[in-house]
Amino acid sequence: MHPALSIVFFTTLAGMGQGLLVALAVALLTGVEMSAGFQLLALGVALALLMLGLVSSFFHLGRPERAWRSAMMWRTSWMSREVIVLPAFIGLVALWWLAVWLDAGTAWLLLLPVAVIVGAAALWYCTAMIYACLRFIEEWAHPLTIVNYTLIGLSSGLILTCALAAMFNEAALLQAAAPWALAATLAAWLTRTLALRRNAALKPKSTLQSATGIRSAQLVQKSMGMSAGSYNTREFFHGAGLAAVKQAKLALIVLGFALPAALLLWGLMGGPAFIWVLALLVQAPGLFAERWFFFAQARHPQNLYYQVVS
């Protein structure tokens, strides 16, 4: 598939924002001490990530002014459900920020974090199901798609939490979040590795015969299904060379998981404060590579006819 950069940015930034919000919510519910000023800052960062993701997603639309119509098929479409859940989630986070700013009562400051956790889970599920429900794309049609979207979001959000806590001297939050950041990163690395191995071993159910309707056993393709480029040749194939795909896979493993995990372990063992920020800076490009590879690795059956040339 063609990895649209707008969707790569949206899913990565929004996932990180969701992970940060879940970390803050759990910290508050478990009694971790945080200053009100830091809570406002962290909630503002999460809102900014969600809004940047939302804005970037508009660049994927041919007619952005008609974006509201994408919510009309909510009964059957996971994308429509995501379009509804995302603004509602942003509104909920904004309400939480306002409650902290106004120093609302304890009930509000306990209820809103619970609602945000539920909203983050719903958004992760809706986003992942957009791809996991497509049975004809075997690389996506698996529960690991949902697991990976969630764990990668938690990993990036927890690392961001640790980086912010280290930068603004929130020692209690850093101490509480750091072990979970390492655990989430290792878990995300494990499940993403399982997905990579599964996808590499897949044998496509479609063949040249089923794609063309020609039943001859000795069918050989000599050219693309069209003499010029079209929507089919642009949107369902990434167009990158084999070397670029391999480099993206290496980057997602090393930068997305291995090196951040090593840096987190160093931090837990008493490393300097900048380690947490460094882990965030290292992981960010790795996560973009991971999401790019997620789309690029998916093989649409139509490519048997429009892309593959012997």
N, C-alpha and C positions, 0 to 999 in steps of 0.2 A: 504494500500500500504506500501511497505518497504521504509522508509525514508533514502535514501542514504546520508551519512554525507557530501560527496563532494558537492551534490546539495544543502543541507541545508546551508553549508558555502557559496557557490557561491551566492545564492539568497539573503542571509542576508547581506553579505559584499558588494556585488555590489549595493544592494538597498540603503544601508547606504551611499555609495560613491555618488550615484546619488542624494540622498537628500541633501548632503553637497554641491554638485555642483549647484543644483537648488537654494539653499539658497544664495550662493555666487553670482550667476548670478543675481538674483532678487535684492540683496543688491546693486550691482554695478549699475544696471539699474535705481534704484530709488535714487541714489545719496548718499548712506551710505558711510561714510569715512572709508577707510581701507588702511593701509600701504602696499606698494608693497611687502615688505618682508613677511608680513602675507599672502597676496594673494598667493605668491609662496609656502609658507608652506602649506596652506590649499589645494591648487591644487595638491601639492605633496602627501598629505594624501589621497585625493580622488583617485588619480592615483594608489597609493599603494593598496587601498581597491579593486579597479576594477581589478588590476593585480592579487592580491591574490585570488579573486573570480574566475578569469579566469583559473589560475593554478589549483585551487581545483577542477574545473569542469572536468579537464582532468583525474582525478582519477576515474571518473565514466565510463570511456571508456574502453572497452576491448582491443582495439588496438589504443592507443593514436596517433601513427604515421599516422593514417588514419583520423585524426580529420577533415582535410580539406574537406573530402568527405561529411561531414554533411551539407555543404552549398549548395550542388548540387540540393536539392529538394525545393528551395526557392519559387517556384510557388505554392506549396501546403502545405508546412510544416512550422509551426510557429517556430519550433526549428531551422530550416535552416535559417529563417529570423533573429532569435536572434543571431545565429552564425555570420551572416553578420553585423548586427547592432552593436554588442558589440565591435569588434576591430575598426570599424569606429568611434564609440563613444570615445574609448580610444585615438585614433589618434587625434580627435578633442580637447579633453582635453589637450593632450600633446602640441598641437598647441597653445592653450590658455596660457598654462604655459610659452611657449617660447615667446609669444607676450608680456607677462608681464615682463619677464626677459630682453627682448630687448627694453622694453619701446616703443612698437609700437604705431602708431597713434591712436587717439580717435576712428576713424571709426572701426578699428580692435577690440579695447577693448570694443566696444558696439555690434558689429556683432557677435563675438565669444560667449559671454554669451547667446545671443538669440538662436544661433545654439545649444548650449549645453542644454538649456531648452527643445528644440524640440527633441534633441537626447535622453535625459533622459526619456521623455514621450514615445518615440517610443520604447525604450528598456524595460521599465516597461510593456508596452502593449504586446510586443512580448513574454516576459517571462511569463506573466500571461496567455496569450492565449494558450500557450503550454498545460496548464491544463484546462482552461475554455472551450476549443473546444472539449474536450472528453465527449460527451453526455452520454456515458454509465457509467461514474463515476459522479453520481448525486451531490456529495458534491462539486465538482469543477465546474460543468457546470452551472455557474450562473455569472451575472455581478459583484456580490460582490467579486469574485476572483480578478478581475482587480482592483476594487476599493481598496481592502485591500492591494494588492501588492504596489499600488501607495502611499496610505496613510501611511502605515508602513514604507516605504522607506523615505517619507518626514519627518515623526516623528523622526526616528533615525538619519537622516541627519541633521535636525535642532537642535536636542539635541547635536550632535557632534559639530555643528557650535557654539553653545553657550558655550560648554566646551572649545573649542579652543580659542574663544574670551575671556573667563574669564582667561584662562591660560596666554594669551599674551597681556592682557590689551587693547583689542579692545572694548572700552566702547560703541562706537556708534553702532557697529555691534551687540553686546550683547543686547543692549536696543531695537534694531529693531527686532532681531530674537527671543527673549525670548517669547513674547506673541504668535507668530506663532508656536513656538515649543509646547507650551501648547495646543493651538487650534488643531494642527495636531495630537497630542497624544490623546486628547479626541475624536476627530473624528475617528481616527483609532480604538480606544477602542470601540466606538459605533458600527461601521460597522463590526468589528470582532465579537462582541457580537451577532449582528444580524445574521451573518453567522453561528455562533455556534448553535444558537437556531434553525435556519432553518435546519441545517444538523442533529441535534438531533431528529427532528420531521420527517425526511424523512422515507418513507416506500419503501424499495427496490422493483423495478418493476420485477426483476428476482426472481424466486422461485426455490426450489429443482426440481420441475417438469420441469421448462423451462431449467434449467441447465443440467439435465440428459436426457431430452426427454421422461421421464416416466410420464404418465398422471394420475397415480393412486392418488386418493385424500388422501390416507393413507400412504404416502411415508415418511419413517424415515431413516436418514443416520446414519450408525453405525461406519463407518471408513472413512478415507480420500480417495480421488479418486485415489491415488497412494500408493504403499506399501513402498516407500522410498522417500527421499527428491529429489527435482528437481528444475528447473528454476521457475516453477509455484509456488512451495511452498516457495521459497526464496524471489522472487522479488515482489510478489503481496500481501504480508502480513508482518506486522512489527514484529510479534513474541513476542512482549512485553506483560506482564501481565496487567490485568485490573487496578491494583494499579499504575503501572508505567504510564499508559495512563492518569489516573486521576491526578497524580502529575504533568505531563507535562501540562495539561490543567490549573491547578491551577497556575503553574509557569508563563505561558504565560499571564494570567490575572493580577496577582499580580506584577510580575517583569517586564513584558512587557509594562503594561499600568498604573495600579493603583498607584504603588509606584513612578514611574518616574513622573507621573502627580502631585502627592503630593509634590515631591521635586521641580518641576518646579514652582509650586504655591508658595512654600516657598521662592524660589529664587526671584520671582517677587515681593514678599512682603518685600524684603530687606535682605534676608538671606546671609550668607557668600559666598564667591566666590567658595569655594570647592563644593558647592551644585550642580553646573552644571556638574562638573566632576563626582560627585557621581551619579547623575541621569544617566549619560552615562554608568557608570560601572554597575549600577543596571539593566538597560534596556537590555544590551547586552546578558546576559544569558537568559533573558525572550524572546528575539527575536529568539534565537536558539530554545528554547522550542516551541515557536509559529510555526516556520517553520517545526519542527519535527512533531508536532501535525497535521499540515495541511496535511502532507502526510499520517500519521498513521490513521487519521480519515476517509480517503477515502476508501470506500469498493468496491473492484473490483468484478464484478459479478462472475468471475471464482472461487472466494473463497467459493461459495456455494458448489462447488464440491470438491475443493482441501483442504479446511481448516476447514469448519464447521463440527463438530462432535456432535451428540446429546448425 
